Every structure is written in C-alpha cells, then in structure tokens.
C-alpha cells in the first residue's frame, strides 16, 4: 500500500503543503521537505502518528507528530 497523504486540502494548493507518501512497511516519506525523514507511521484511533527526524541546519532531532484524521477516502 502506497498512499498519498495531504495534511490539509487548503494547504495542498500552496507550495508550503505538507504532502506525504505512506509506505506499506510502516515508513513514510515527505514529498516536498528534504530535511524531514519520516521513520515510521501508525494509526491510533482517529489519529495518525509520525515519528520524524529533522536533519536541518547541521542538527538532528527526533519527535512524534500527531494529526487527527478527519476524512479518509479511498484512492
């Protein structure tokens, strides 16, 4: 399963859109932000949780980002 994920439709129309591809091995990749590595993703209830590593500005940090799933469509 490779699934495109758009955080917010209104944002998807801008260059600042946060677009992701969810991969079948529970990893993900950013489609437009080279400095964010998506180590894994999981669904918990109505939330999708990404474990990310930011590799910008000669530093690195790991964190979880949680987004509420408001609408889910089949592609």
Rosetta blueprint (number, residue, H / E / L):
1 X L
2 X L
3 X E
4 X E
5 X E
6 X E
7 X L
8 X L
9 X H
10 X H
11 X H
12 X H
13 X L
14 X L
15 X L
16 X L
17 X L
18 X L
19 X E
20 X E
21 X E
22 X E
23 X L
24 X L
25 X L
26 X L
27 X L
28 X E
29 X E
30 X E
31 X L
32 X L
33 X L
34 X L
35 X L
36 X E
37 X E
38 X E
39 X E
40 X E
41 X E
42 X E
43 X E
44 X E
45 X L
46 X L
47 X E
48 X E
49 X E
50 X E
51 X E
52 X E
53 X E
54 X E
55 X L
56 X L
57 X L
58 X L
59 X L
60 X L
61 X E
62 X E
63 X E
64 X E
65 X E
66 X E
67 X E
68 X E
69 X L
70 X L
71 X L
72 X L
73 X L
74 X L
75 X L
